[in-house]
Amino acid sequence: MTNEELQTLVEEISLQYFHKPFQHKAYFNPRLRTTGGRYMLGSHNIDINEKYLKEHGVSELIGIIKHELCHYHLHIEGKGYKHRDADFKNLLHKVGAPRHCTALSTPKRARRILIYSCSKCNLTFKRKRRIDTKKYVCGRCKGKLIFREELKQGS
């Protein structure tokens, strides 16, 4: 689906469910990661996360569009457009829009574990972040720290 097709879909949904025109821009935003869509208060545009279309299909996309259009129309009319507002909750229920979108299945990132040890007492330290071995010393005996290895956990 292209941005032009998305724009047409948003305009059709706005007229069908809200009986009001959508007069701003709707487009896919590839930078969105944790949310299905976003209504911009300043510009009145709607950003949509394309990953939801690819992973969950058109029905999930339509639900996200309805949700963002609830924010849009209520904000334009000067009513309560925030998630906690009664106007917003009532309009969501009226048009059958979801309060939250389905979660994306995100692949687990491999975590690195850095292993350090003390040159005096051989105490080992496991850390996620690098340690400056010139600046820090062993907490037990004040011995010099030595970097040993980097492990990858999970995938």
MODELLER restraints for C-alpha pairs under 7 A, 6 or more apart:
rsr = mdl.restraints
at = mdl.atoms
rsr.add(forms.Gaussian(group=physical.xy_distance, feature=features.Distance(at['CA:3:A'], at['CA:27:A']), mean=5.08, stdev=0.5))
rsr.add(forms.Gaussian(group=physical.xy_distance, feature=features.Distance(at['CA:3:A'], at['CA:28:A']), mean=6.27, stdev=0.5))
rsr.add(forms.Gaussian(group=physical.xy_distance, feature=features.Distance(at['CA:6:A'], at['CA:26:A']), mean=6.71, stdev=0.5))
rsr.add(forms.Gaussian(group=physical.xy_distance, feature=features.Distance(at['CA:6:A'], at['CA:27:A']), mean=6.53, stdev=0.5))
rsr.add(forms.Gaussian(group=physical.xy_distance, feature=features.Distance(at['CA:7:A'], at['CA:25:A']), mean=6.68, stdev=0.5))
rsr.add(forms.Gaussian(group=physical.xy_distance, feature=features.Distance(at['CA:7:A'], at['CA:26:A']), mean=5.19, stdev=0.5))
rsr.add(forms.Gaussian(group=physical.xy_distance, feature=features.Distance(at['CA:7:A'], at['CA:27:A']), mean=6.71, stdev=0.5))
rsr.add(forms.Gaussian(group=physical.xy_distance, feature=features.Distance(at['CA:10:A'], at['CA:65:A']), mean=6.56, stdev=0.5))
rsr.add(forms.Gaussian(group=physical.xy_distance, feature=features.Distance(at['CA:11:A'], at['CA:21:A']), mean=6.48, stdev=0.5))
rsr.add(forms.Gaussian(group=physical.xy_distance, feature=features.Distance(at['CA:11:A'], at['CA:22:A']), mean=5.32, stdev=0.5))
rsr.add(forms.Gaussian(group=physical.xy_distance, feature=features.Distance(at['CA:14:A'], at['CA:20:A']), mean=6.00, stdev=0.5))
rsr.add(forms.Gaussian(group=physical.xy_distance, feature=features.Distance(at['CA:14:A'], at['CA:21:A']), mean=5.93, stdev=0.5))
rsr.add(forms.Gaussian(group=physical.xy_distance, feature=features.Distance(at['CA:14:A'], at['CA:22:A']), mean=6.00, stdev=0.5))
rsr.add(forms.Gaussian(group=physical.xy_distance, feature=features.Distance(at['CA:14:A'], at['CA:69:A']), mean=6.94, stdev=0.5))
rsr.add(forms.Gaussian(group=physical.xy_distance, feature=features.Distance(at['CA:15:A'], at['CA:21:A']), mean=5.62, stdev=0.5))
rsr.add(forms.Gaussian(group=physical.xy_distance, feature=features.Distance(at['CA:17:A'], at['CA:95:A']), mean=6.04, stdev=0.5))
rsr.add(forms.Gaussian(group=physical.xy_distance, feature=features.Distance(at['CA:24:A'], at['CA:44:A']), mean=6.32, stdev=0.5))
rsr.add(forms.Gaussian(group=physical.xy_distance, feature=features.Distance(at['CA:24:A'], at['CA:45:A']), mean=5.59, stdev=0.5))
rsr.add(forms.Gaussian(group=physical.xy_distance, feature=features.Distance(at['CA:25:A'], at['CA:45:A']), mean=4.91, stdev=0.5))
rsr.add(forms.Gaussian(group=physical.xy_distance, feature=features.Distance(at['CA:25:A'], at['CA:46:A']), mean=6.42, stdev=0.5))
rsr.add(forms.Gaussian(group=physical.xy_distance, feature=features.Distance(at['CA:26:A'], at['CA:45:A']), mean=5.76, stdev=0.5))
rsr.add(forms.Gaussian(group=physical.xy_distance, feature=features.Distance(at['CA:26:A'], at['CA:46:A']), mean=4.67, stdev=0.5))
rsr.add(forms.Gaussian(group=physical.xy_distance, feature=features.Distance(at['CA:26:A'], at['CA:47:A']), mean=5.93, stdev=0.5))
rsr.add(forms.Gaussian(group=physical.xy_distance, feature=features.Distance(at['CA:27:A'], at['CA:46:A']), mean=6.58, stdev=0.5))
rsr.add(forms.Gaussian(group=physical.xy_distance, feature=features.Distance(at['CA:27:A'], at['CA:47:A']), mean=5.34, stdev=0.5))
rsr.add(forms.Gaussian(group=physical.xy_distance, feature=features.Distance(at['CA:27:A'], at['CA:48:A']), mean=6.11, stdev=0.5))
rsr.add(forms.Gaussian(group=physical.xy_distance, feature=features.Distance(at['CA:28:A'], at['CA:47:A']), mean=5.65, stdev=0.5))
rsr.add(forms.Gaussian(group=physical.xy_distance, feature=features.Distance(at['CA:28:A'], at['CA:48:A']), mean=4.70, stdev=0.5))
rsr.add(forms.Gaussian(group=physical.xy_distance, feature=features.Distance(at['CA:28:A'], at['CA:49:A']), mean=5.80, stdev=0.5))
rsr.add(forms.Gaussian(group=physical.xy_distance, feature=features.Distance(at['CA:28:A'], at['CA:50:A']), mean=5.77, stdev=0.5))
rsr.add(forms.Gaussian(group=physical.xy_distance, feature=features.Distance(at['CA:29:A'], at['CA:47:A']), mean=5.55, stdev=0.5))
rsr.add(forms.Gaussian(group=physical.xy_distance, feature=features.Distance(at['CA:29:A'], at['CA:48:A']), mean=5.75, stdev=0.5))
rsr.add(forms.Gaussian(group=physical.xy_distance, feature=features.Distance(at['CA:29:A'], at['CA:49:A']), mean=5.74, stdev=0.5))
rsr.add(forms.Gaussian(group=physical.xy_distance, feature=features.Distance(at['CA:30:A'], at['CA:49:A']), mean=6.43, stdev=0.5))
rsr.add(forms.Gaussian(group=physical.xy_distance, feature=features.Distance(at['CA:30:A'], at['CA:50:A']), mean=6.83, stdev=0.5))
rsr.add(forms.Gaussian(group=physical.xy_distance, feature=features.Distance(at['CA:32:A'], at['CA:49:A']), mean=5.68, stdev=0.5))
rsr.add(forms.Gaussian(group=physical.xy_distance, feature=features.Distance(at['CA:36:A'], at['CA:48:A']), mean=6.07, stdev=0.5))
rsr.add(forms.Gaussian(group=physical.xy_distance, feature=features.Distance(at['CA:36:A'], at['CA:49:A']), mean=5.10, stdev=0.5))
rsr.add(forms.Gaussian(group=physical.xy_distance, feature=features.Distance(at['CA:36:A'], at['CA:52:A']), mean=6.53, stdev=0.5))
rsr.add(forms.Gaussian(group=physical.xy_distance, feature=features.Distance(at['CA:36:A'], at['CA:64:A']), mean=6.23, stdev=0.5))
rsr.add(forms.Gaussian(group=physical.xy_distance, feature=features.Distance(at['CA:36:A'], at['CA:101:A']), mean=6.36, stdev=0.5))
rsr.add(forms.Gaussian(group=physical.xy_distance, feature=features.Distance(at['CA:37:A'], at['CA:47:A']), mean=5.40, stdev=0.5))
rsr.add(forms.Gaussian(group=physical.xy_distance, feature=features.Distance(at['CA:37:A'], at['CA:48:A']), mean=4.25, stdev=0.5))
rsr.add(forms.Gaussian(group=physical.xy_distance, feature=features.Distance(at['CA:37:A'], at['CA:49:A']), mean=5.67, stdev=0.5))
rsr.add(forms.Gaussian(group=physical.xy_distance, feature=features.Distance(at['CA:37:A'], at['CA:64:A']), mean=6.35, stdev=0.5))
rsr.add(forms.Gaussian(group=physical.xy_distance, feature=features.Distance(at['CA:37:A'], at['CA:68:A']), mean=6.76, stdev=0.5))
rsr.add(forms.Gaussian(group=physical.xy_distance, feature=features.Distance(at['CA:38:A'], at['CA:46:A']), mean=5.65, stdev=0.5))
rsr.add(forms.Gaussian(group=physical.xy_distance, feature=features.Distance(at['CA:38:A'], at['CA:47:A']), mean=5.05, stdev=0.5))
rsr.add(forms.Gaussian(group=physical.xy_distance, feature=features.Distance(at['CA:38:A'], at['CA:48:A']), mean=6.50, stdev=0.5))
rsr.add(forms.Gaussian(group=physical.xy_distance, feature=features.Distance(at['CA:38:A'], at['CA:68:A']), mean=6.53, stdev=0.5))
rsr.add(forms.Gaussian(group=physical.xy_distance, feature=features.Distance(at['CA:39:A'], at['CA:45:A']), mean=6.07, stdev=0.5))
rsr.add(forms.Gaussian(group=physical.xy_distance, feature=features.Distance(at['CA:39:A'], at['CA:46:A']), mean=4.61, stdev=0.5))
rsr.add(forms.Gaussian(group=physical.xy_distance, feature=features.Distance(at['CA:39:A'], at['CA:47:A']), mean=6.50, stdev=0.5))
rsr.add(forms.Gaussian(group=physical.xy_distance, feature=features.Distance(at['CA:39:A'], at['CA:68:A']), mean=5.78, stdev=0.5))
rsr.add(forms.Gaussian(group=physical.xy_distance, feature=features.Distance(at['CA:39:A'], at['CA:71:A']), mean=6.69, stdev=0.5))
rsr.add(forms.Gaussian(group=physical.xy_distance, feature=features.Distance(at['CA:39:A'], at['CA:72:A']), mean=6.63, stdev=0.5))
rsr.add(forms.Gaussian(group=physical.xy_distance, feature=features.Distance(at['CA:40:A'], at['CA:46:A']), mean=6.16, stdev=0.5))
rsr.add(forms.Gaussian(group=physical.xy_distance, feature=features.Distance(at['CA:44:A'], at['CA:72:A']), mean=6.74, stdev=0.5))
rsr.add(forms.Gaussian(group=physical.xy_distance, feature=features.Distance(at['CA:46:A'], at['CA:68:A']), mean=6.97, stdev=0.5))
rsr.add(forms.Gaussian(group=physical.xy_distance, feature=features.Distance(at['CA:52:A'], at['CA:60:A']), mean=7.00, stdev=0.5))
rsr.add(forms.Gaussian(group=physical.xy_distance, feature=features.Distance(at['CA:52:A'], at['CA:61:A']), mean=6.55, stdev=0.5))
rsr.add(forms.Gaussian(group=physical.xy_distance, feature=features.Distance(at['CA:53:A'], at['CA:60:A']), mean=6.99, stdev=0.5))
rsr.add(forms.Gaussian(group=physical.xy_distance, feature=features.Distance(at['CA:53:A'], at['CA:61:A']), mean=5.67, stdev=0.5))
rsr.add(forms.Gaussian(group=physical.xy_distance, feature=features.Distance(at['CA:63:A'], at['CA:97:A']), mean=5.29, stdev=0.5))
rsr.add(forms.Gaussian(group=physical.xy_distance, feature=features.Distance(at['CA:63:A'], at['CA:98:A']), mean=6.00, stdev=0.5))
rsr.add(forms.Gaussian(group=physical.xy_distance, feature=features.Distance(at['CA:64:A'], at['CA:101:A']), mean=6.70, stdev=0.5))
rsr.add(forms.Gaussian(group=physical.xy_distance, feature=features.Distance(at['CA:66:A'], at['CA:97:A']), mean=5.41, stdev=0.5))
rsr.add(forms.Gaussian(group=physical.xy_distance, feature=features.Distance(at['CA:67:A'], at['CA:92:A']), mean=6.71, stdev=0.5))
rsr.add(forms.Gaussian(group=physical.xy_distance, feature=features.Distance(at['CA:67:A'], at['CA:97:A']), mean=5.35, stdev=0.5))
rsr.add(forms.Gaussian(group=physical.xy_distance, feature=features.Distance(at['CA:67:A'], at['CA:98:A']), mean=6.45, stdev=0.5))
rsr.add(forms.Gaussian(group=physical.xy_distance, feature=features.Distance(at['CA:70:A'], at['CA:88:A']), mean=6.66, stdev=0.5))
rsr.add(forms.Gaussian(group=physical.xy_distance, feature=features.Distance(at['CA:70:A'], at['CA:91:A']), mean=6.53, stdev=0.5))
rsr.add(forms.Gaussian(group=physical.xy_distance, feature=features.Distance(at['CA:70:A'], at['CA:92:A']), mean=6.61, stdev=0.5))
rsr.add(forms.Gaussian(group=physical.xy_distance, feature=features.Distance(at['CA:71:A'], at['CA:81:A']), mean=4.93, stdev=0.5))
rsr.add(forms.Gaussian(group=physical.xy_distance, feature=features.Distance(at['CA:71:A'], at['CA:82:A']), mean=6.99, stdev=0.5))
rsr.add(forms.Gaussian(group=physical.xy_distance, feature=features.Distance(at['CA:74:A'], at['CA:80:A']), mean=6.26, stdev=0.5))
rsr.add(forms.Gaussian(group=physical.xy_distance, feature=features.Distance(at['CA:74:A'], at['CA:81:A']), mean=5.12, stdev=0.5))
rsr.add(forms.Gaussian(group=physical.xy_distance, feature=features.Distance(at['CA:75:A'], at['CA:81:A']), mean=5.37, stdev=0.5))
rsr.add(forms.Gaussian(group=physical.xy_distance, feature=features.Distance(at['CA:79:A'], at['CA:87:A']), mean=6.84, stdev=0.5))
rsr.add(forms.Gaussian(group=physical.xy_distance, feature=features.Distance(at['CA:80:A'], at['CA:87:A']), mean=5.44, stdev=0.5))
rsr.add(forms.Gaussian(group=physical.xy_distance, feature=features.Distance(at['CA:80:A'], at['CA:88:A']), mean=6.11, stdev=0.5))
rsr.add(forms.Gaussian(group=physical.xy_distance, feature=features.Distance(at['CA:81:A'], at['CA:87:A']), mean=6.98, stdev=0.5))
rsr.add(forms.Gaussian(group=physical.xy_distance, feature=features.Distance(at['CA:81:A'], at['CA:88:A']), mean=5.36, stdev=0.5))
rsr.add(forms.Gaussian(group=physical.xy_distance, feature=features.Distance(at['CA:82:A'], at['CA:88:A']), mean=6.45, stdev=0.5))
rsr.add(forms.Gaussian(group=physical.xy_distance, feature=features.Distance(at['CA:92:A'], at['CA:98:A']), mean=6.87, stdev=0.5))
rsr.add(forms.Gaussian(group=physical.xy_distance, feature=features.Distance(at['CA:108:A'], at['CA:155:A']), mean=5.65, stdev=0.5))
rsr.add(forms.Gaussian(group=physical.xy_distance, feature=features.Distance(at['CA:109:A'], at['CA:155:A']), mean=5.66, stdev=0.5))
rsr.add(forms.Gaussian(group=physical.xy_distance, feature=features.Distance(at['CA:110:A'], at['CA:152:A']), mean=6.15, stdev=0.5))
rsr.add(forms.Gaussian(group=physical.xy_distance, feature=features.Distance(at['CA:110:A'], at['CA:153:A']), mean=5.63, stdev=0.5))
rsr.add(forms.Gaussian(group=physical.xy_distance, feature=features.Distance(at['CA:110:A'], at['CA:154:A']), mean=5.09, stdev=0.5))
rsr.add(forms.Gaussian(group=physical.xy_distance, feature=features.Distance(at['CA:110:A'], at['CA:155:A']), mean=4.62, stdev=0.5))
rsr.add(forms.Gaussian(group=physical.xy_distance, feature=features.Distance(at['CA:111:A'], at['CA:152:A']), mean=5.66, stdev=0.5))
rsr.add(forms.Gaussian(group=physical.xy_distance, feature=features.Distance(at['CA:111:A'], at['CA:153:A']), mean=5.10, stdev=0.5))
rsr.add(forms.Gaussian(group=physical.xy_distance, feature=features.Distance(at['CA:111:A'], at['CA:154:A']), mean=6.49, stdev=0.5))
rsr.add(forms.Gaussian(group=physical.xy_distance, feature=features.Distance(at['CA:112:A'], at['CA:128:A']), mean=6.36, stdev=0.5))
rsr.add(forms.Gaussian(group=physical.xy_distance, feature=features.Distance(at['CA:112:A'], at['CA:150:A']), mean=6.56, stdev=0.5))
rsr.add(forms.Gaussian(group=physical.xy_distance, feature=features.Distance(at['CA:112:A'], at['CA:151:A']), mean=5.52, stdev=0.5))
rsr.add(forms.Gaussian(group=physical.xy_distance, feature=features.Distance(at['CA:112:A'], at['CA:152:A']), mean=4.57, stdev=0.5))
rsr.add(forms.Gaussian(group=physical.xy_distance, feature=features.Distance(at['CA:112:A'], at['CA:153:A']), mean=6.06, stdev=0.5))
rsr.add(forms.Gaussian(group=physical.xy_distance, feature=features.Distance(at['CA:113:A'], at['CA:126:A']), mean=6.33, stdev=0.5))
rsr.add(forms.Gaussian(group=physical.xy_distance, feature=features.Distance(at['CA:113:A'], at['CA:127:A']), mean=5.76, stdev=0.5))
rsr.add(forms.Gaussian(group=physical.xy_distance, feature=features.Distance(at['CA:113:A'], at['CA:128:A']), mean=5.19, stdev=0.5))
rsr.add(forms.Gaussian(group=physical.xy_distance, feature=features.Distance(at['CA:113:A'], at['CA:150:A']), mean=5.66, stdev=0.5))
rsr.add(forms.Gaussian(group=physical.xy_distance, feature=features.Distance(at['CA:113:A'], at['CA:151:A']), mean=5.00, stdev=0.5))
rsr.add(forms.Gaussian(group=physical.xy_distance, feature=features.Distance(at['CA:113:A'], at['CA:152:A']), mean=6.31, stdev=0.5))
rsr.add(forms.Gaussian(group=physical.xy_distance, feature=features.Distance(at['CA:114:A'], at['CA:126:A']), mean=5.66, stdev=0.5))
rsr.add(forms.Gaussian(group=physical.xy_distance, feature=features.Distance(at['CA:114:A'], at['CA:127:A']), mean=5.14, stdev=0.5))
rsr.add(forms.Gaussian(group=physical.xy_distance, feature=features.Distance(at['CA:114:A'], at['CA:128:A']), mean=6.05, stdev=0.5))
rsr.add(forms.Gaussian(group=physical.xy_distance, feature=features.Distance(at['CA:114:A'], at['CA:149:A']), mean=6.08, stdev=0.5))
rsr.add(forms.Gaussian(group=physical.xy_distance, feature=features.Distance(at['CA:114:A'], at['CA:150:A']), mean=4.57, stdev=0.5))
rsr.add(forms.Gaussian(group=physical.xy_distance, feature=features.Distance(at['CA:114:A'], at['CA:151:A']), mean=6.38, stdev=0.5))
rsr.add(forms.Gaussian(group=physical.xy_distance, feature=features.Distance(at['CA:115:A'], at['CA:124:A']), mean=6.83, stdev=0.5))
rsr.add(forms.Gaussian(group=physical.xy_distance, feature=features.Distance(at['CA:115:A'], at['CA:125:A']), mean=5.72, stdev=0.5))
rsr.add(forms.Gaussian(group=physical.xy_distance, feature=features.Distance(at['CA:115:A'], at['CA:126:A']), mean=4.82, stdev=0.5))
rsr.add(forms.Gaussian(group=physical.xy_distance, feature=features.Distance(at['CA:115:A'], at['CA:127:A']), mean=6.56, stdev=0.5))
rsr.add(forms.Gaussian(group=physical.xy_distance, feature=features.Distance(at['CA:115:A'], at['CA:147:A']), mean=6.27, stdev=0.5))
rsr.add(forms.Gaussian(group=physical.xy_distance, feature=features.Distance(at['CA:115:A'], at['CA:148:A']), mean=5.43, stdev=0.5))
rsr.add(forms.Gaussian(group=physical.xy_distance, feature=features.Distance(at['CA:115:A'], at['CA:149:A']), mean=5.28, stdev=0.5))
rsr.add(forms.Gaussian(group=physical.xy_distance, feature=features.Distance(at['CA:115:A'], at['CA:150:A']), mean=6.15, stdev=0.5))
rsr.add(forms.Gaussian(group=physical.xy_distance, feature=features.Distance(at['CA:116:A'], at['CA:124:A']), mean=5.64, stdev=0.5))
rsr.add(forms.Gaussian(group=physical.xy_distance, feature=features.Distance(at['CA:116:A'], at['CA:125:A']), mean=4.98, stdev=0.5))
rsr.add(forms.Gaussian(group=physical.xy_distance, feature=features.Distance(at['CA:116:A'], at['CA:126:A']), mean=6.48, stdev=0.5))
rsr.add(forms.Gaussian(group=physical.xy_distance, feature=features.Distance(at['CA:116:A'], at['CA:145:A']), mean=6.43, stdev=0.5))
rsr.add(forms.Gaussian(group=physical.xy_distance, feature=features.Distance(at['CA:116:A'], at['CA:146:A']), mean=5.48, stdev=0.5))
rsr.add(forms.Gaussian(group=physical.xy_distance, feature=features.Distance(at['CA:116:A'], at['CA:147:A']), mean=4.47, stdev=0.5))
rsr.add(forms.Gaussian(group=physical.xy_distance, feature=features.Distance(at['CA:116:A'], at['CA:148:A']), mean=5.31, stdev=0.5))
rsr.add(forms.Gaussian(group=physical.xy_distance, feature=features.Distance(at['CA:117:A'], at['CA:123:A']), mean=5.43, stdev=0.5))
rsr.add(forms.Gaussian(group=physical.xy_distance, feature=features.Distance(at['CA:117:A'], at['CA:124:A']), mean=4.22, stdev=0.5))
rsr.add(forms.Gaussian(group=physical.xy_distance, feature=features.Distance(at['CA:117:A'], at['CA:125:A']), mean=5.88, stdev=0.5))
rsr.add(forms.Gaussian(group=physical.xy_distance, feature=features.Distance(at['CA:117:A'], at['CA:145:A']), mean=5.62, stdev=0.5))
rsr.add(forms.Gaussian(group=physical.xy_distance, feature=features.Distance(at['CA:117:A'], at['CA:146:A']), mean=5.36, stdev=0.5))
rsr.add(forms.Gaussian(group=physical.xy_distance, feature=features.Distance(at['CA:117:A'], at['CA:147:A']), mean=6.61, stdev=0.5))
rsr.add(forms.Gaussian(group=physical.xy_distance, feature=features.Distance(at['CA:117:A'], at['CA:148:A']), mean=6.80, stdev=0.5))
rsr.add(forms.Gaussian(group=physical.xy_distance, feature=features.Distance(at['CA:118:A'], at['CA:124:A']), mean=6.60, stdev=0.5))
rsr.add(forms.Gaussian(group=physical.xy_distance, feature=features.Distance(at['CA:118:A'], at['CA:138:A']), mean=5.97, stdev=0.5))
rsr.add(forms.Gaussian(group=physical.xy_distance, feature=features.Distance(at['CA:118:A'], at['CA:143:A']), mean=5.84, stdev=0.5))
rsr.add(forms.Gaussian(group=physical.xy_distance, feature=features.Distance(at['CA:118:A'], at['CA:144:A']), mean=5.77, stdev=0.5))
rsr.add(forms.Gaussian(group=physical.xy_distance, feature=features.Distance(at['CA:118:A'], at['CA:145:A']), mean=4.66, stdev=0.5))
rsr.add(forms.Gaussian(group=physical.xy_distance, feature=features.Distance(at['CA:118:A'], at['CA:146:A']), mean=6.19, stdev=0.5))
rsr.add(forms.Gaussian(group=physical.xy_distance, feature=features.Distance(at['CA:119:A'], at['CA:143:A']), mean=5.98, stdev=0.5))
rsr.add(forms.Gaussian(group=physical.xy_distance, feature=features.Distance(at['CA:119:A'], at['CA:144:A']), mean=5.52, stdev=0.5))
rsr.add(forms.Gaussian(group=physical.xy_distance, feature=features.Distance(at['CA:119:A'], at['CA:145:A']), mean=6.11, stdev=0.5))
rsr.add(forms.Gaussian(group=physical.xy_distance, feature=features.Distance(at['CA:119:A'], at['CA:146:A']), mean=6.61, stdev=0.5))
rsr.add(forms.Gaussian(group=physical.xy_distance, feature=features.Distance(at['CA:120:A'], at['CA:143:A']), mean=5.33, stdev=0.5))
rsr.add(forms.Gaussian(group=physical.xy_distance, feature=features.Distance(at['CA:133:A'], at['CA:145:A']), mean=5.55, stdev=0.5))
rsr.add(forms.Gaussian(group=physical.xy_distance, feature=features.Distance(at['CA:133:A'], at['CA:146:A']), mean=6.76, stdev=0.5))
rsr.add(forms.Gaussian(group=physical.xy_distance, feature=features.Distance(at['CA:137:A'], at['CA:143:A']), mean=5.69, stdev=0.5))
rsr.add(forms.Gaussian(group=physical.xy_distance, feature=features.Distance(at['CA:137:A'], at['CA:144:A']), mean=5.28, stdev=0.5))
rsr.add(forms.Gaussian(group=physical.xy_distance, feature=features.Distance(at['CA:137:A'], at['CA:145:A']), mean=5.68, stdev=0.5))
rsr.add(forms.Gaussian(group=physical.xy_distance, feature=features.Distance(at['CA:138:A'], at['CA:144:A']), mean=6.42, stdev=0.5))
rsr.add(forms.Gaussian(group=physical.xy_distance, feature=features.Distance(at['CA:138:A'], at['CA:145:A']), mean=6.26, stdev=0.5))
